[in-house]
Amino acid sequence: MRTGIHPKYQQIKVSCSCGATWSTGSTSQDMKLDICSNCHPFYTGTQRLIDTAGRVDKFRKRYARNAK
């Protein structure tokens, strides 16, 4: 095997814009994220369905018709 071709794997500090920080292993330097699992609406349960032009209602009607 050739030596010296692999990048250095090291412990880095990851920080999110919400203030959460943690450490992980990576070949890159420190990471800065815009959104993480602590502040993402899907993981926190604060996600809202936005009904644009009745699309959600239209989908529910179509699904209810096929479920019979």
Secondary structure, 3 states (H helix, E strand, C coil): CCCCCCCCCEEEEEEECCCCEEEEEECCCCEEECCCCCCCHHHHCCCCCCCCCCHHHHHHHHHHHHHC
